[in-house]
């Protein structure tokens, strides 16, 4: 196993409720010492340094024999720090080798919430994580002995982004079960995949030793960049089986950063209304086999036409008024964009002609809304 470099470092550890303990106070006198540099203290004989190292190594072995692995590792880190400061290369190699051998016995395993029924590890959702919800990285740190393993408490787990970026609790101590979990508060790019890595870090006397080869990655997948477009037109004659606004809305959305899939099935009114209200189950049913990350839902309601009357004279002109609402939601029902237009008027020589003209005007109004609000809609698809 590749040697892991020892660097003086003061970690700022943030405690999480239920899965951590507070960190030791930072060493105010920790200095940057590299192998090959010597800082000698007057009156300190070389054999005294060796004696100190022997004492720390003995304490480390005793702690590990007593099943206090974290304590033992910290004694080894203290010894390694002293050996590095005294430029004792043979002792540095000896202690580093011991720590690397210990690292070979460590494993970082995902919390049960990350496991699928077949035992494989699931992925989180990047948009949920960006809002501080959904699955959060959580691991168990174990020391393995062949077919057996034991939890490693009082160790710090470092969480860091290796893909995408954002804010999270960076260092968390393991509890009695070896568990440590972090909280994500934001992602720099919620619409992109993210990967967070967890690995153990031990600190003693201002020095930290990171077992970076012992890690667990947590993936967060961005929702598919695809939008299902569905529309329901309610007229005095009932719900339209072939909404005229569907193609207009789909065409207007295509340039705004998503792949558009118009709904082409038989649209049940109750299912559409449930989806329109953000019901995730209804949205899933609406998508069918399409892996949609978004839904653009349009609801149009046309009122009963009226015949034009002026100064007591009735004319053979009919008018109809409509209200149209476009709502863009994520697969979980979260609304990312919504706008309505009321008082859309059409007219014609009959009831049906006024309704038909009204629906043409609705189509034009919806296209105009999408065009004028394109920047907001594009941003909604990217977040």
ROFIDREN-919447 format. One record per residue (C-alpha): x, y, z; residue number from 1; residue in one letter. Coordinates in steps of 0.5 Angstrom, whole numbers. Layout:
<sites>
X, Y, Z, NUM, A
...
</sites>
This chain:
<sites>
0, 0, 0, 1, X
2, 7, -2, 2, X
5, 11, 4, 3, X
1, 17, 7, 4, X
4, 23, 8, 5, X
4, 26, 15, 6, X
2, 33, 15, 7, X
1, 38, 21, 8, X
-6, 40, 20, 9, X
-11, 43, 25, 10, X
-18, 40, 23, 11, X
-24, 44, 25, 12, X
-29, 39, 27, 13, X
-36, 40, 27, 14, X
-41, 35, 31, 15, X
-47, 32, 29, 16, X
-52, 30, 33, 17, X
-53, 23, 35, 18, X
-47, 21, 31, 19, X
-41, 25, 33, 20, X
-37, 28, 39, 21, X
-33, 35, 40, 22, X
-26, 35, 37, 23, X
-20, 36, 41, 24, X
-18, 44, 41, 25, X
-13, 45, 36, 26, X
-6, 45, 37, 27, X
-4, 53, 37, 28, X
4, 51, 37, 29, X
3, 46, 31, 30, X
9, 48, 26, 31, X
10, 45, 19, 32, X
16, 40, 19, 33, X
18, 36, 13, 34, X
22, 30, 13, 35, X
29, 32, 12, 36, X
29, 38, 17, 37, X
31, 38, 24, 38, X
29, 42, 30, 39, X
34, 40, 35, 40, X
32, 42, 42, 41, X
39, 44, 47, 42, X
40, 39, 51, 43, X
36, 33, 48, 44, X
40, 27, 47, 45, X
38, 23, 41, 46, X
37, 17, 45, 47, X
32, 21, 49, 48, X
28, 22, 43, 49, X
28, 14, 41, 50, X
26, 13, 48, 51, X
20, 18, 47, 52, X
18, 14, 41, 53, X
19, 7, 44, 54, X
14, 9, 50, 55, X
9, 12, 45, 56, X
9, 6, 40, 57, X
9, 2, 47, 58, X
2, 6, 49, 59, X
0, 5, 42, 60, X
0, -3, 42, 61, X
-3, -3, 49, 62, X
-9, 1, 46, 63, X
-10, -3, 40, 64, X
-9, -10, 44, 65, X
-15, -7, 49, 66, X
-19, -6, 43, 67, X
-18, 2, 43, 68, X
-16, 3, 36, 69, X
-17, 10, 35, 70, X
-13, 11, 41, 71, X
-7, 7, 39, 72, X
-7, 10, 32, 73, X
-7, 17, 36, 74, X
-1, 15, 40, 75, X
2, 13, 33, 76, X
1, 19, 30, 77, X
4, 23, 36, 78, X
10, 18, 35, 79, X
11, 20, 28, 80, X
10, 27, 29, 81, X
16, 27, 34, 82, X
20, 22, 29, 83, X
19, 27, 23, 84, X
21, 33, 27, 85, X
27, 30, 29, 86, X
29, 27, 22, 87, X
29, 20, 24, 88, X
28, 17, 18, 89, X
28, 9, 20, 90, X
23, 11, 25, 91, X
19, 15, 20, 92, X
19, 9, 16, 93, X
17, 4, 21, 94, X
11, 8, 24, 95, X
9, 10, 17, 96, X
9, 2, 15, 97, X
5, 1, 22, 98, X
0, 6, 20, 99, X
-1, 3, 13, 100, X
-2, -4, 15, 101, X
-7, -1, 20, 102, X
-11, 2, 14, 103, X
-11, -4, 10, 104, X
-16, -7, 16, 105, X
-20, -1, 16, 106, X
-27, -1, 11, 107, X
-32, 5, 10, 108, X
-39, 2, 9, 109, X
-45, 6, 7, 110, X
-51, 7, 12, 111, X
-57, 2, 11, 112, X
-61, 8, 8, 113, X
-56, 7, 2, 114, X
-57, 0, 0, 115, X
-62, -3, -5, 116, X
-66, -9, -4, 117, X
-60, -13, -7, 118, X
-55, -10, -3, 119, X
-52, -5, -8, 120, X
-51, 2, -7, 121, X
-57, 7, -9, 122, X
-56, 14, -12, 123, X
-58, 20, -9, 124, X
-62, 26, -12, 125, X
-58, 32, -13, 126, X
-64, 37, -13, 127, X
-66, 34, -7, 128, X
-59, 35, -4, 129, X
-59, 42, -6, 130, X
-65, 44, -2, 131, X
-62, 40, 4, 132, X
-67, 34, 4, 133, X
-67, 27, 1, 134, X
-61, 22, 3, 135, X
-55, 25, 6, 136, X
-48, 21, 6, 137, X
-47, 17, 12, 138, X
-42, 11, 14, 139, X
-40, 6, 19, 140, X
-32, 6, 20, 141, X
-30, -2, 21, 142, X
-24, -5, 23, 143, X
-24, -12, 19, 144, X
-21, -19, 21, 145, X
-22, -24, 16, 146, X
-30, -25, 17, 147, X
-31, -21, 23, 148, X
-31, -14, 24, 149, X
-32, -9, 30, 150, X
-34, -1, 30, 151, X
-29, 4, 30, 152, X
-31, 10, 35, 153, X
-28, 16, 36, 154, X
-25, 17, 29, 155, X
-26, 23, 25, 156, X
-29, 22, 18, 157, X
-28, 27, 13, 158, X
-33, 29, 7, 159, X
-31, 32, 1, 160, X
-34, 34, -6, 161, X
-30, 30, -12, 162, X
-35, 32, -17, 163, X
-39, 38, -17, 164, X
-39, 43, -11, 165, X
-43, 46, -5, 166, X
-43, 46, 3, 167, X
-43, 41, 8, 168, X
-41, 39, 15, 169, X
-34, 37, 13, 170, X
-31, 33, 19, 171, X
-36, 29, 23, 172, X
-33, 24, 29, 173, X
-36, 17, 29, 174, X
-40, 14, 35, 175, X
-40, 8, 39, 176, X
-43, 4, 33, 177, X
-37, 7, 28, 178, X
-43, 11, 25, 179, X
-42, 18, 22, 180, X
-46, 22, 18, 181, X
-46, 29, 15, 182, X
-51, 34, 12, 183, X
-51, 38, 5, 184, X
-54, 45, 5, 185, X
-53, 47, -2, 186, X
-50, 45, -9, 187, X
-46, 49, -13, 188, X
-50, 46, -19, 189, X
-56, 43, -17, 190, X
-58, 41, -24, 191, X
-51, 37, -25, 192, X
-49, 30, -22, 193, X
-45, 30, -15, 194, X
-40, 26, -12, 195, X
-38, 26, -4, 196, X
-33, 22, -2, 197, X
-32, 20, 6, 198, X
-25, 17, 9, 199, X
-22, 17, 16, 200, X
-18, 22, 19, 201, X
-14, 22, 25, 202, X
-11, 28, 29, 203, X
-6, 28, 35, 204, X
-2, 34, 38, 205, X
-3, 38, 32, 206, X
-2, 33, 26, 207, X
-7, 29, 22, 208, X
-6, 22, 18, 209, X
-11, 21, 13, 210, X
-13, 14, 10, 211, X
-15, 17, 3, 212, X
-14, 10, 0, 213, X
-20, 8, 5, 214, X
-26, 11, 2, 215, X
-33, 11, 0, 216, X
-37, 15, -5, 217, X
-44, 17, -5, 218, X
-47, 19, -12, 219, X
-52, 24, -13, 220, X
-55, 24, -20, 221, X
-59, 30, -23, 222, X
-66, 28, -26, 223, X
-67, 27, -33, 224, X
-67, 33, -37, 225, X
-73, 31, -40, 226, X
-80, 35, -40, 227, X
-87, 31, -41, 228, X
-92, 36, -44, 229, X
-99, 35, -42, 230, X
-105, 39, -43, 231, X
-113, 39, -41, 232, X
-118, 44, -44, 233, X
-124, 44, -41, 234, X
-130, 47, -45, 235, X
-138, 47, -44, 236, X
-138, 41, -49, 237, X
-133, 37, -44, 238, X
-126, 36, -44, 239, X
-122, 36, -50, 240, X
-119, 29, -52, 241, X
-114, 33, -57, 242, X
-112, 39, -54, 243, X
-110, 44, -59, 244, X
-105, 48, -54, 245, X
-100, 42, -53, 246, X
-96, 42, -60, 247, X
-95, 50, -59, 248, X
-93, 49, -52, 249, X
-88, 44, -53, 250, X
-85, 47, -59, 251, X
-84, 54, -55, 252, X
-81, 50, -49, 253, X
-76, 46, -54, 254, X
-70, 52, -54, 255, X
-70, 52, -47, 256, X
-66, 47, -45, 257, X
-70, 41, -44, 258, X
-72, 35, -49, 259, X
-79, 35, -50, 260, X
-84, 29, -50, 261, X
-91, 31, -51, 262, X
-96, 27, -48, 263, X
-100, 22, -53, 264, X
-104, 18, -49, 265, X
-111, 18, -47, 266, X
-111, 24, -41, 267, X
-116, 22, -35, 268, X
-118, 29, -32, 269, X
-118, 26, -25, 270, X
-110, 24, -26, 271, X
-109, 31, -30, 272, X
-112, 35, -24, 273, X
-108, 31, -19, 274, X
-101, 32, -23, 275, X
-103, 39, -24, 276, X
-103, 40, -16, 277, X
-97, 36, -15, 278, X
-98, 29, -14, 279, X
-92, 25, -15, 280, X
-96, 19, -16, 281, X
-100, 22, -21, 282, X
-94, 25, -25, 283, X
-91, 18, -25, 284, X
-97, 15, -28, 285, X
-97, 21, -33, 286, X
-90, 20, -35, 287, X
-91, 12, -36, 288, X
-84, 9, -39, 289, X
-81, 16, -40, 290, X
-76, 18, -35, 291, X
-78, 25, -34, 292, X
-75, 30, -30, 293, X
-80, 35, -31, 294, X
-87, 36, -33, 295, X
-90, 42, -37, 296, X
-98, 42, -35, 297, X
-103, 47, -38, 298, X
-110, 47, -36, 299, X
-115, 51, -40, 300, X
-122, 53, -38, 301, X
-127, 56, -43, 302, X
-133, 59, -41, 303, X
-140, 58, -44, 304, X
-141, 63, -50, 305, X
-145, 69, -50, 306, X
-149, 72, -56, 307, X
-147, 79, -57, 308, X
-152, 84, -55, 309, X
-152, 92, -56, 310, X
-157, 97, -55, 311, X
-163, 92, -54, 312, X
-161, 89, -61, 313, X
-158, 81, -61, 314, X
-153, 80, -66, 315, X
-151, 74, -69, 316, X
-144, 74, -66, 317, X
-142, 70, -60, 318, X
-136, 71, -55, 319, X
-132, 66, -51, 320, X
-127, 67, -45, 321, X
-122, 63, -42, 322, X
-117, 62, -37, 323, X
-110, 59, -38, 324, X
-105, 57, -33, 325, X
-98, 54, -35, 326, X
-95, 50, -29, 327, X
-88, 47, -29, 328, X
-86, 42, -24, 329, X
-81, 37, -22, 330, X
-82, 30, -22, 331, X
-83, 30, -14, 332, X
-89, 35, -15, 333, X
-84, 42, -13, 334, X
-87, 48, -18, 335, X
-81, 51, -21, 336, X
-85, 56, -25, 337, X
-92, 58, -26, 338, X
-96, 63, -30, 339, X
-104, 65, -31, 340, X
-107, 69, -36, 341, X
-115, 71, -35, 342, X
-120, 74, -40, 343, X
-117, 71, -46, 344, X
-123, 72, -51, 345, X
-125, 69, -58, 346, X
-131, 70, -62, 347, X
-135, 67, -68, 348, X
-141, 66, -72, 349, X
-143, 61, -67, 350, X
-142, 58, -60, 351, X
-137, 53, -63, 352, X
-134, 58, -67, 353, X
-133, 63, -61, 354, X
-130, 57, -57, 355, X
-125, 55, -63, 356, X
-123, 62, -64, 357, X
-122, 63, -56, 358, X
-117, 56, -56, 359, X
-113, 59, -62, 360, X
-112, 66, -58, 361, X
-110, 61, -52, 362, X
-105, 58, -56, 363, X
-102, 65, -58, 364, X
-102, 67, -51, 365, X
-98, 61, -48, 366, X
-93, 62, -53, 367, X
-92, 69, -52, 368, X
-92, 68, -44, 369, X
-86, 62, -45, 370, X
-83, 67, -50, 371, X
-83, 73, -45, 372, X
-81, 69, -39, 373, X
-76, 64, -43, 374, X
-70, 66, -38, 375, X
-74, 65, -32, 376, X
-76, 58, -35, 377, X
-69, 56, -37, 378, X
-66, 58, -30, 379, X
-72, 53, -27, 380, X
-70, 47, -32, 381, X
-62, 49, -29, 382, X
-64, 49, -22, 383, X
</sites>
